[in-house]
Amino acid sequence: MYDFDTLIDRRSTGCFKYDGLKQIYGESELLPLWVADMDFAVSPQIQAALARRASHPIFGYNFRLPALQEALVYWQKQRHGWDVKDHHLSVLPSLMTALAYTIMAHTQPGEGILIQSPVYPPFHNSVKEQQRKLLINSLINDNGYYRIDFEDFEAKAREAKLFILCNPHNPVGRVFTQDELQTIAEICQKHKLIIFSDEIHADLVFDDNKHNPIAQMAEEITLTGISPAKSFNLAGMGTAALISQNKQLLKAVDHYNILLHTFMGNSFGIAAFTAAYSESESWLEALLGYLKANRDYLFEQMAIKFPRIKLSPLEGTFLAWLDMRDYDISESEIIRKLKEECRLALNAGSTFGSEGEGFVRLNFGCPRATLTEAISRLKRAF
């Protein structure tokens, strides 16, 4: 029913993934597998919703109609078994906007904020740029499979006011189990930590893995961020939601949402958000099948052609975590070879924290032909 194989030219559309190559990598003619959006057309239902909205020629301030909240409530119950109909909700431009506001609302300069590294770079930056104390619970790399060091987690939790969770985890691909999340919740409750849970990849889970919202285990201390940006390829629509059972937690964040005038939302983002969660489930199911096949193909080809590159088992997301340390060259040299000899743009692992030194992140949310070409190009240098 849906076409994920067609190569769509995204250049000269203001697309950061392609049009930002010159600014970030110094060259524009690279194959980009870096920015975490997909090279697939969005669902026909979303396209139709946007066309309907565009047919009305006025784009003034927005009022979020009940359909948006109804779509969100339906989706969380349908996909994740989480009933949020009585929860409080705020709509913001992005989850990183929500995180920045949460840090401002619930911590003071110098207070500790806990993250699990290697992890999405804005987690590090949001803490440091706001003069909070960055506490790092390094994930344990067990032959490519990442586990939580709970003894260290609790030791750091004693110093923290806020914990930022990434689940499913970017970049290591873990979907944390219910037992792991329960332990996290218990430690955070014990030490009175607020949890900011970034669940932007929640719908992108493979095999027998299941996404469990941590709020189900710690309702009163959790702010949960969700968005169709990743699962429905809508990052450019600037629309995300923050959910909490605790009205006071959310009210403090909303103070900044109102103060900085980001609460009105994007006309097209609201339409796309609603259509994604209310009409596009069959598209997502087809996407998951395609991504799983891409993942399996990537792992198979890498094992055959690049046995020195180790891949972390990937339970969720469309982002592969490649360990290239067996080449015994510096990370800067790895990135140089990828750029100059392979003509590939990938993310350097150290940008996710020092634990990522010698790794790269590869986005396989692309047509199979693109992924095949990327694997072929790797042979030029590795």
ChimeraX attribute file (.defattr): number of C-alpha atoms within 10 A of each C-alpha:
attribute: neighborCount
match mode: 1-to-1
recipient: residues
	/A:1	6
	/A:2	13
	/A:3	14
	/A:4	19
	/A:5	14
	/A:6	13
	/A:7	15
	/A:8	12
	/A:9	9
	/A:10	13
	/A:11	13
	/A:12	9
	/A:13	9
	/A:14	10
	/A:15	12
	/A:16	17
	/A:17	20
	/A:18	22
	/A:19	16
	/A:20	17
	/A:21	19
	/A:22	13
	/A:23	10
	/A:24	12
	/A:25	16
	/A:26	11
	/A:27	14
	/A:28	17
	/A:29	15
	/A:30	19
	/A:31	20
	/A:32	21
	/A:33	25
	/A:34	20
	/A:35	17
	/A:36	21
	/A:37	23
	/A:38	22
	/A:39	22
	/A:40	18
	/A:41	17
	/A:42	20
	/A:43	22
	/A:44	15
	/A:45	17
	/A:46	24
	/A:47	16
	/A:48	14
	/A:49	20
	/A:50	18
	/A:51	13
	/A:52	12
	/A:53	17
	/A:54	13
	/A:55	9
	/A:56	8
	/A:57	7
	/A:58	9
	/A:59	11
	/A:60	9
	/A:61	10
	/A:62	12
	/A:63	11
	/A:64	16
	/A:65	10
	/A:66	9
	/A:67	14
	/A:68	19
	/A:69	20
	/A:70	14
	/A:71	17
	/A:72	23
	/A:73	19
	/A:74	19
	/A:75	20
	/A:76	19
	/A:77	13
	/A:78	13
	/A:79	14
	/A:80	15
	/A:81	14
	/A:82	16
	/A:83	14
	/A:84	19
	/A:85	15
	/A:86	9
	/A:87	13
	/A:88	17
	/A:89	22
	/A:90	18
	/A:91	26
	/A:92	25
	/A:93	22
	/A:94	22
	/A:95	25
	/A:96	16
	/A:97	16
	/A:98	26
	/A:99	23
	/A:100	19
	/A:101	19
	/A:102	22
	/A:103	22
	/A:104	18
	/A:105	17
	/A:106	14
	/A:107	17
	/A:108	14
	/A:109	13
	/A:110	13
	/A:111	18
	/A:112	23
	/A:113	26
	/A:114	25
	/A:115	25
	/A:116	23
	/A:117	25
	/A:118	26
	/A:119	24
	/A:120	18
	/A:121	16
	/A:122	15
	/A:123	22
	/A:124	22
	/A:125	13
	/A:126	18
	/A:127	25
	/A:128	15
	/A:129	10
	/A:130	15
	/A:131	14
	/A:132	18
	/A:133	18
	/A:134	19
	/A:135	22
	/A:136	19
	/A:137	21
	/A:138	20
	/A:139	21
	/A:140	16
	/A:141	13
	/A:142	9
	/A:143	10
	/A:144	16
	/A:145	15
	/A:146	19
	/A:147	14
	/A:148	16
	/A:149	13
	/A:150	15
	/A:151	10
	/A:152	13
	/A:153	21
	/A:154	19
	/A:155	12
	/A:156	18
	/A:157	26
	/A:158	15
	/A:159	16
	/A:160	22
	/A:161	21
	/A:162	25
	/A:163	22
	/A:164	20
	/A:165	21
	/A:166	25
	/A:167	24
	/A:168	27
	/A:169	27
	/A:170	26
	/A:171	27
	/A:172	29
	/A:173	23
	/A:174	22
	/A:175	26
	/A:176	24
	/A:177	13
	/A:178	15
	/A:179	9
	/A:180	14
	/A:181	21
	/A:182	17
	/A:183	14
	/A:184	23
	/A:185	22
	/A:186	14
	/A:187	18
	/A:188	24
	/A:189	17
	/A:190	12
	/A:191	14
	/A:192	15
	/A:193	22
	/A:194	24
	/A:195	26
	/A:196	24
	/A:197	24
	/A:198	25
	/A:199	21
	/A:200	25
	/A:201	24
	/A:202	26
	/A:203	25
	/A:204	23
	/A:205	22
	/A:206	18
	/A:207	9
	/A:208	6
	/A:209	13
	/A:210	20
	/A:211	22
	/A:212	20
	/A:213	24
	/A:214	24
	/A:215	22
	/A:216	17
	/A:217	18
	/A:218	20
	/A:219	17
	/A:220	17
	/A:221	21
	/A:222	28
	/A:223	29
	/A:224	24
	/A:225	25
	/A:226	24
	/A:227	29
	/A:228	26
	/A:229	25
	/A:230	20
	/A:231	22
	/A:232	26
	/A:233	19
	/A:234	21
	/A:235	19
	/A:236	14
	/A:237	20
	/A:238	22
	/A:239	25
	/A:240	25
	/A:241	21
	/A:242	24
	/A:243	21
	/A:244	23
	/A:245	22
	/A:246	15
	/A:247	13
	/A:248	12
	/A:249	20
	/A:250	20
	/A:251	16
	/A:252	15
	/A:253	22
	/A:254	23
	/A:255	15
	/A:256	19
	/A:257	20
	/A:258	12
	/A:259	9
	/A:260	10
	/A:261	11
	/A:262	16
	/A:263	19
	/A:264	17
	/A:265	20
	/A:266	20
	/A:267	21
	/A:268	21
	/A:269	21
	/A:270	26
	/A:271	23
	/A:272	28
	/A:273	26
	/A:274	23
	/A:275	24
	/A:276	30
	/A:277	25
	/A:278	19
	/A:279	15
	/A:280	17
	/A:281	18
	/A:282	12
	/A:283	18
	/A:284	19
	/A:285	12
	/A:286	14
	/A:287	21
	/A:288	20
	/A:289	12
	/A:290	19
	/A:291	23
	/A:292	22
	/A:293	13
	/A:294	20
	/A:295	22
	/A:296	13
	/A:297	15
	/A:298	19
	/A:299	18
	/A:300	12
	/A:301	14
	/A:302	18
	/A:303	14
	/A:304	9
	/A:305	14
	/A:306	16
	/A:307	11
	/A:308	15
	/A:309	17
	/A:310	19
	/A:311	23
	/A:312	20
	/A:313	17
	/A:314	25
	/A:315	21
	/A:316	30
	/A:317	32
	/A:318	27
	/A:319	23
	/A:320	23
	/A:321	24
	/A:322	21
	/A:323	20
	/A:324	22
	/A:325	16
	/A:326	11
	/A:327	13
	/A:328	9
	/A:329	11
	/A:330	13
	/A:331	20
	/A:332	13
	/A:333	11
	/A:334	20
	/A:335	22
	/A:336	16
	/A:337	17
	/A:338	20
	/A:339	20
	/A:340	14
	/A:341	15
	/A:342	21
	/A:343	20
	/A:344	25
	/A:345	29
	/A:346	20
	/A:347	20
	/A:348	20
	/A:349	25
	/A:350	18
	/A:351	18
	/A:352	23
	/A:353	18
	/A:354	12
	/A:355	17
	/A:356	22
	/A:357	19
	/A:358	23
	/A:359	24
	/A:360	25
	/A:361	25
	/A:362	24
	/A:363	22
	/A:364	25
	/A:365	26
	/A:366	22
	/A:367	20
	/A:368	20
	/A:369	11
	/A:370	18
	/A:371	21
	/A:372	14
	/A:373	12
	/A:374	21
	/A:375	17
	/A:376	13
	/A:377	17
	/A:378	18
	/A:379	12
	/A:380	13
	/A:381	11
	/A:382	16
